[in-house]
């Protein structure tokens, strides 16, 4: 994912992530949450590492990040500049011993979308249409559903419910 960083708190976050090789977490926002107690941040996020960075033509920082794994966020504090810092724990990947045939036509429809919209395809270094977890996660990203529904899918212990939902939607 390509990010355009312009707020000083996020510039600081990127510097810290690069200097300590620690990465940072990207989260979805809960429009019904309260910013004063940080409940506007959903509890499942993606731990990202910085792959590349550059100064953009407008002077802002361009950063390319790669999602490494999901995390659960237990507590969040807000620093004086507004940067939020959370206590995070790695979430083990879904159990998904699914035969590739169960993904049909889900993987083929995704491939069609990526062919039709090269700007989406360009977001990924490698396209893995034969990898069930990769296909499911790309659909979760693309689905026109709210963050609450996406969080529900991400919090499942296996991919069964997500596959059922996607198959019903796509067929």
Secondary structure, DSSP 8 states (H G I E B T S, - for coil): -EEEE-SHHHHHHHHHHHHHT--EEEEEE-TTS-GGGTTTEEEEEEEEEEEEEEE-TTS-EEEEEEEEEEEEEEEEEE-TTS-EEEEEEE----B----GGGGTTHHHHHHHHHHH-HHHHTT-SS--TT-HHHHHHHHHHH-SS-HHHHHHHHT-SBSHHHHHHHHHHH-
